[in-house]
Amino acid sequence: MRIVVTAAAFLTVGLAGQAQIAGEKRISPVETQALSSPPGEGRAIGPNRITQNDITSGALTLAEIRTAGGLMFTTPFRKADGYGDGPLGRPTLGGNGTFLRVNGLDTQTCLECHFVTSNRTNPATLGVGGAGGIGAMAMGGPTEIDVDDEAGNGYAFFNGRMINPPFLFGAGGVEMIGKEMTSDLQELKAFAQANPGLIVSLDAKGVNFGTISYDAGTDTFDTSNVQGIEPDLVVRPFGRKGEFISIRAFDVGALQFHEGMQPVEVVGENVDEDGDGVVNEILVGELSAMHVFGTMMERPGRVRGHPPQVARGRAEFVGAGCAECHVRVMQTRDRRLPLAFPEVAEDPSANVFMTINLRASSPGFRRNNQGGVRVRMFSDLKRHDMGPDLAEATGGPLDAHFITARLWGVADTAPYLHDGRALTVSEAILAHGGEGQISRDNFAALSESSQTDLLAYLHTLRVPDDPNEGVFGGDDDDDDDDDDDDDDDDDDD
């Protein structure tokens, strides 16, 4: 659903409680009947909450599950739902008991950080599941805040993690690639164990993650040469450092950090771990519904642009070495994404309760000749050392390491980089160091016209036009394949 904000819409909101939405949909006006209780009090979730049994029993349609997940994504949680950390948790601004902004407690809803579909338009195009922009940036893990410049550096200082919220479009395809890569790497690990002393190259979908070997005498694996991934050989495609195996795992962390909402699958059923007087704040079924919603979001695509210039720009992109990490397309073997609970990181096939057809109209991935889909995300899902200029300063071993950013939709999603420091794509490219230094220098050495061609190619990478259309209006989702090719899939990269 895309919301178009205009001056007239603002007037309409103020006068009649309505907002103009693309497709002539309107938010219903304020009801005129008498209220039976104070407005805005009590729980925002419920009373008919979705359970895991509702999903696994077949009592709900796919459309109903997806809508339930979407509403969890957009619901502003209240203290009656368990919002916040209670008396045992983090401090808040001025002791107000609600928000801190630094190190979490910075939003009431997922939507507040994922709502900008395109920053390419003016005014920005808003939509559920989009990026956040600098105004929604979270400040996590602060180690030092020196606003008064007590250190005498001549500037205010903040040391922590600045989080530039990305969009979620196409997440189902990304998760599928990650799970299949994990399965491939686990098979290679088992092969190494079956062949003690053999140095096994860790290659998955054309990406090399170093080598591994097994010592039968000590019953240990040598993972010292594993690269760009944790020693457990699990691909974690979400999070700037490659931290989360799935949208579900990401949601579990985000709900706790940003909103203080505790999932039952973390703290246990009927357990009030944070002492706020609320138990069962996020049910297992509610997280499963959010997982469905997140992985069914439409994939980003491409527009044609000016064909000769785009062709030149694509050649420059490859020639500069950008495509070595920003791998343009990856192929899955299967079209059905398995959703599991509880999740087993090393075994994506464990505890699967349902699957998502990635070739259905949403998310709309295109078929390949392997029985799976093409995922044009422009990433290798591997961590790389990006040099000291981009490094965080937490003191951790991964400060300079970041998973390769997915470039699909890049034309719509300024600002760029993990902390939003780059306002343009060219600024982001020129900030590359470390493993990206050679490609950065190759770009810098191009003529102005060649740089423009390369940027024009990237400018064709767009977010979906109407993400989540129909999700909140009750339209039925269908699980059938939708294999009509479109303009953004006119090559096989």
C-alpha positions in Angstrom: 0.0 0.0 0.0 1.5 3.3 -1.1 0.3 6.5 0.6 0.6 9.7 -1.4 0.9 12.7 0.8 -0.2 16.0 -0.6 -1.2 19.4 0.8 -4.8 18.5 0.1 -4.4 15.3 2.0 -3.1 17.1 5.0 -6.1 19.4 5.0 -8.4 16.3 4.7 -6.7 14.7 7.7 -7.2 17.8 9.7 -10.8 18.4 8.8 -12.4 15.0 8.3 -10.0 12.4 9.7 -9.2 11.1 6.2 -6.0 10.6 4.2 -5.7 10.2 0.4 -4.2 6.8 -0.5 -3.1 5.6 -3.9 -6.0 4.0 -5.8 -8.6 6.3 -4.3 -8.7 4.3 -1.1 -9.6 6.3 2.0 -9.2 5.9 5.8 -12.7 5.8 7.3 -13.8 9.0 9.1 -13.9 9.1 12.9 -17.0 7.3 14.2 -19.7 9.5 15.7 -21.2 7.1 18.2 -20.5 7.4 21.9 -17.3 5.8 23.2 -17.7 3.0 25.8 -14.1 3.5 27.2 -11.4 6.1 27.0 -9.8 6.2 23.5 -6.3 4.9 23.2 -6.4 3.0 26.5 -5.8 -0.7 27.0 -4.1 -3.0 24.6 -3.5 -2.3 21.0 -3.1 -6.0 20.2 -6.1 -8.2 20.3 -8.5 -9.3 21.5 -8.5 -12.0 18.9 -4.7 -12.7 18.8 -3.3 -15.1 16.2 -1.7 -18.3 17.6 0.7 -20.8 16.1 -2.1 -23.4 16.1 -4.3 -21.0 14.1 -1.6 -21.1 11.4 -0.6 -24.8 11.5 -4.2 -26.1 11.7 -5.2 -24.4 8.4 -7.9 -22.4 10.2 -6.6 -19.2 8.5 -6.0 -18.5 4.8 -2.6 -17.3 3.6 -4.2 -13.8 3.0 -5.5 -13.7 6.6 -2.1 -14.7 8.0 -0.3 -12.1 5.9 -2.7 -9.4 6.9 -2.3 -10.3 10.6 1.4 -10.1 10.2 1.1 -6.7 8.5 -1.0 -5.4 11.3 1.6 -6.5 13.8 4.1 -4.6 11.7 2.1 -1.4 11.8 0.5 -1.5 15.2 1.8 1.1 17.7 2.4 -0.9 20.8 1.3 0.5 24.2 2.4 -0.1 27.7 -0.6 -2.3 28.2 0.8 -4.6 25.5 4.2 -4.7 27.3 5.9 -1.8 25.5 9.1 -0.8 27.2 11.4 -2.5 29.6 9.5 -2.0 32.9 11.2 -1.1 36.2 14.1 -3.4 35.5 15.1 -2.1 32.1 16.9 0.7 30.3 16.8 4.4 31.4 14.5 6.8 29.5 14.8 10.4 28.6 14.3 12.6 31.7 13.0 9.5 33.5 9.8 9.7 31.5 9.4 5.9 31.4 8.8 5.7 27.7 11.5 6.6 25.2 15.2 6.9 25.3 16.2 7.0 21.6 19.8 6.0 22.4 20.2 2.2 22.7 16.6 1.4 21.9 13.1 2.3 23.1 13.0 4.5 20.0 9.7 3.5 18.3 6.3 2.2 18.9 6.0 0.2 15.7 8.1 -1.4 13.0 6.4 1.0 10.5 8.1 4.0 12.1 11.5 2.8 10.9 10.3 1.2 7.6 8.0 3.6 5.8 9.7 5.4 2.9 9.2 3.6 -0.4 11.1 6.2 -2.4 13.3 9.2 -1.5 13.8 9.8 -5.2 10.4 11.5 -5.5 9.5 14.9 -3.9 7.8 14.7 -1.6 8.9 11.2 -0.7 6.6 8.3 -1.5 5.5 6.5 1.7 4.7 2.8 2.0 4.7 -0.1 4.4 8.0 -1.9 4.5 10.2 0.8 3.1 13.4 2.3 4.3 13.6 4.8 7.2 15.9 7.6 6.2 18.0 9.6 8.6 15.1 10.8 10.7 14.3 7.2 11.7 17.9 6.3 12.4 18.5 4.4 15.6 21.5 4.9 17.8 22.5 1.6 19.3 25.2 0.4 21.7 26.6 3.8 22.8 29.9 3.6 24.6 30.6 7.3 25.0 28.4 10.4 24.6 30.3 13.8 25.0 27.8 16.5 24.0 29.5 19.2 26.1 32.9 18.4 24.5 34.5 17.7 27.9 37.4 16.0 26.0 38.2 19.4 24.3 38.1 18.0 20.8 36.2 21.0 19.4 33.1 18.9 18.6 30.3 16.9 20.2 31.1 13.2 20.2 28.9 10.1 20.0 30.4 6.6 19.8 27.9 3.9 19.0 26.1 2.2 16.1 24.2 4.4 13.8 21.5 2.3 12.1 20.2 3.4 8.7 17.0 1.3 8.4 16.8 -0.5 5.1 13.6 -1.6 3.2 12.3 -5.1 3.5 11.1 -5.7 -0.1 12.3 -9.0 -1.6 13.3 -10.4 1.8 11.8 -13.8 1.0 14.2 -14.3 -1.9 17.2 -13.1 0.2 16.2 -15.5 3.0 15.9 -18.4 0.6 19.4 -17.7 -0.9 20.8 -17.6 2.6 19.2 -20.9 3.6 20.4 -22.7 0.5 23.9 -21.4 1.0 23.8 -22.6 4.6 22.7 -26.1 3.5 25.5 -26.2 0.9 28.2 -25.1 3.5 26.9 -27.6 6.0 27.3 -30.4 3.4 30.9 -29.3 2.8 31.5 -29.3 6.5 30.2 -32.9 6.7 32.4 -33.8 3.7 35.4 -32.4 5.5 34.6 -34.5 8.6 34.3 -37.6 6.5 37.8 -36.9 5.0 40.1 -35.9 7.8 43.0 -33.8 6.9 41.5 -32.7 3.5 41.4 -29.0 3.0 37.9 -28.3 1.7 37.0 -25.1 -0.2 33.8 -23.5 1.1 32.0 -22.5 -2.1 28.2 -21.8 -2.2 26.4 -20.3 -5.2 29.7 -19.1 -6.6 30.8 -17.3 -3.4 33.9 -18.5 -1.6 34.0 -18.4 2.2 37.5 -19.7 2.7 38.5 -23.3 3.6 37.9 -25.8 6.4 39.5 -29.1 7.5 38.9 -31.7 10.1 41.3 -33.4 12.6 40.1 -36.8 13.6 42.7 -37.1 16.3 41.3 -34.1 18.3 37.8 -34.3 16.8 38.0 -30.6 15.9 37.5 -28.5 12.8 40.1 -26.0 11.7 38.0 -22.9 10.9 40.9 -20.4 11.0 40.6 -19.9 7.2 36.9 -19.3 7.2 36.2 -15.9 5.6 33.2 -13.6 5.7 31.0 -15.8 7.8 30.9 -17.2 11.4 32.8 -20.5 12.0 29.5 -22.3 12.3 29.1 -21.8 8.5 25.6 -20.3 8.7 24.8 -17.6 6.3 23.0 -14.8 8.1 21.7 -12.4 5.3 20.1 -9.8 7.5 21.8 -7.2 9.6 24.8 -5.1 8.6 27.2 -7.6 10.1 25.3 -10.7 8.9 23.6 -11.4 12.2 20.2 -12.9 11.5 19.3 -16.0 9.6 15.8 -15.0 8.8 13.2 -12.2 9.0 11.8 -14.0 12.1 15.2 -13.8 13.8 15.5 -10.2 12.9 12.0 -9.4 14.2 12.7 -11.1 17.5 15.7 -8.8 18.1 14.1 -5.7 16.8 11.0 -6.1 18.9 13.1 -6.4 22.0 15.6 -3.7 21.2 13.5 -0.9 19.7 10.2 -1.5 21.6 10.9 -3.6 24.6 8.3 -6.2 23.4 9.3 -9.6 24.7 8.5 -12.6 22.5 7.2 -15.7 24.2 9.7 -17.8 22.3 12.5 -15.9 24.0 11.3 -15.5 27.6 8.8 -18.3 27.9 5.0 -18.5 28.2 3.4 -16.5 31.1 6.8 -15.1 32.1 7.1 -11.4 33.0 10.9 -11.1 32.6 11.0 -7.3 32.5 8.6 -6.8 35.4 6.2 -4.6 33.6 3.1 -6.6 34.6 2.5 -8.0 31.2 3.1 -11.6 30.0 2.9 -13.1 26.6 3.7 -9.8 24.9 4.4 -11.3 21.5 3.0 -14.8 20.8 4.7 -17.4 18.7 1.9 -17.2 16.1 2.2 -13.4 15.9 5.9 -13.7 15.0 5.0 -16.4 12.5 2.5 -14.1 10.9 5.1 -11.3 10.8 7.5 -13.8 9.2 4.9 -14.5 6.5 4.3 -10.8 5.9 8.0 -9.9 5.7 8.9 -12.7 3.3 5.9 -12.0 1.0 6.8 -8.4 0.3 7.2 -7.7 -3.4 10.7 -7.9 -4.9 12.4 -4.8 -6.2 12.8 -4.5 -9.9 14.3 -2.6 -12.8 13.2 0.0 -15.3 14.7 0.2 -18.7 16.2 3.6 -18.6 18.1 4.7 -21.8 19.1 1.3 -23.2 22.5 2.3 -24.7 23.6 4.2 -21.6 22.4 1.5 -19.3 24.3 -1.2 -21.3 27.5 0.9 -21.1 26.9 1.5 -17.4 26.5 -2.2 -16.7 29.8 -2.9 -18.5 31.5 -0.3 -16.4 30.0 -1.8 -13.2 31.4 -5.2 -14.1 34.7 -3.8 -15.4 35.3 -1.8 -12.2 35.0 -5.0 -10.2 31.7 -3.9 -8.4 30.0 -7.2 -9.4 32.6 -9.3 -7.6 30.9 -8.6 -4.3 27.6 -7.0 -5.5 26.7 -10.2 -7.4 23.9 -9.2 -9.6 21.8 -12.4 -9.5 21.7 -15.6 -7.6 19.6 -18.7 -8.3 17.6 -20.8 -5.9 17.0 -24.5 -6.4 13.5 -24.3 -4.9 10.7 -21.9 -5.3 9.2 -22.5 -1.8 10.7 -20.8 1.1 10.5 -22.9 4.3 9.4 -21.1 7.5 10.3 -22.8 10.7 9.7 -22.7 14.4 11.8 -23.2 16.4 14.5 -22.3 13.9 17.7 -24.3 13.7 20.4 -22.2 12.2 22.5 -25.1 10.8 19.5 -26.9 9.4 16.9 -24.7 7.5 14.8 -27.8 6.9 14.1 -28.5 10.5 10.7 -27.7 12.1 9.1 -26.3 9.0 5.5 -25.4 9.6 4.7 -23.8 6.2 6.3 -22.6 3.0 6.0 -19.4 0.9 5.8 -19.7 -2.9 8.3 -17.1 -4.1 6.9 -17.3 -7.6 3.4 -16.2 -6.5 2.2 -12.7 -7.5 3.7 -11.5 -4.3 6.7 -11.6 -3.8 6.8 -12.2 -7.6 10.2 -13.7 -8.2 10.8 -15.0 -11.7 11.4 -18.7 -12.4 14.8 -20.1 -13.4 15.6 -23.4 -15.2 16.5 -25.1 -11.9 13.0 -25.2 -10.5 13.7 -22.1 -8.3 13.8 -18.4 -8.8 16.2 -15.6 -9.8 17.1 -13.2 -6.9 18.6 -10.0 -8.4 19.7 -8.5 -5.1 23.3 -7.4 -6.1 25.0 -9.0 -3.1 27.1 -12.1 -2.1 25.8 -12.2 1.5 29.3 -12.2 2.7 31.1 -9.9 5.2 34.0 -7.8 3.9 36.6 -5.6 5.5 35.7 -2.1 4.2 38.7 -0.3 5.7 39.2 2.1 8.6 37.2 5.1 7.3 33.9 3.1 7.3 34.8 1.2 10.5 32.7 1.5 13.6 34.4 2.2 16.9 32.9 -0.3 19.3 36.2 -2.1 19.9 34.9 -5.3 18.4 36.7 -7.5 15.8 34.1 -6.8 13.2 34.1 -3.0 13.4 35.4 -2.7 9.8 33.4 -5.6 8.5 30.0 -5.3 6.8 27.9 -7.7 4.8 27.7 -6.6 1.1 24.8 -4.2 0.8 22.0 -5.3 -1.6 21.8 -2.7 -4.4 18.4 -3.6 -5.7 16.1 -0.5 -5.2 19.2 1.7 -4.7 17.8 4.5 -6.8 15.0 5.1 -4.3 16.8 4.6 -0.9 19.1 7.6 -0.1 20.9 8.1 2.2 23.4 5.3 1.8 25.8 3.2 3.8 25.2 1.7 7.3 25.0 5.1 9.0 23.6 7.2 6.2 26.7 9.3 5.8 26.5 9.1 1.9 23.8 11.3 0.4 24.5 10.0 -3.1 25.5 6.7 -4.7 28.8 8.2 -5.9 29.6 9.3 -2.4 28.9 5.8 -1.2 31.2 4.3 -3.8 34.0 6.7 -3.0 33.8 5.8 0.7 34.7 2.2 0.0 38.1 1.1 1.4 39.7 -2.2 2.5 38.4 -5.0 0.2 36.5 -2.4 -1.8 39.4 -0.1 -2.4 40.4 -1.4 -5.8 36.8 -1.1 -7.2 36.5 2.3 -5.6 39.7 3.5 -7.3 38.6 2.0 -10.6 35.4 4.0 -10.4 37.3 7.2 -9.4 39.5 6.7 -12.5 36.6 6.6 -14.9 35.8 9.6 -17.0 32.9 11.7 -15.9 30.7 10.3 -18.7 31.6 6.7 -17.8 30.8 7.4 -14.2 27.5 8.8 -15.3 26.8 5.7 -17.3 27.5 3.4 -14.3 25.3 5.5 -12.1 22.6 5.5 -14.7 22.7 1.7 -14.7 22.2 1.7 -10.9 19.5 4.3 -11.3 17.4 1.6 -13.0 17.2 -0.5 -9.8 13.9 0.5 -8.2 11.7 -0.5 -5.4 8.3 -2.1 -6.2 5.6 0.4 -7.3 2.8 -0.6 -5.0 4.3 -2.7 -2.1 1.8 -4.6 0.0 -1.1 -3.5 -2.1 -4.3 -5.2 -0.9 -2.8 -6.6 2.3 -4.7 -4.2 4.6 -7.8 -4.1 2.4 -8.7 -7.7 2.6 -7.7 -8.8 -1.0 -7.0 -12.5 -1.4 -3.5 -13.6 -1.9 -3.0 -16.6 -4.2 -0.3 -19.2 -3.9 -0.2 -20.0 -7.6 2.9 -19.2 -9.7 2.9 -15.9 -11.6 5.5 -16.3 -14.2 4.8 -13.5 -16.6 8.1 -12.0 -17.5 8.5 -8.2 -17.3 10.9 -5.5 -18.4 13.3 -5.8 -15.5 14.1 -9.4 -16.3 15.2 -9.1 -19.9 18.6 -10.6 -19.3 19.9 -13.6 -17.4 23.0 -11.8 -15.9 
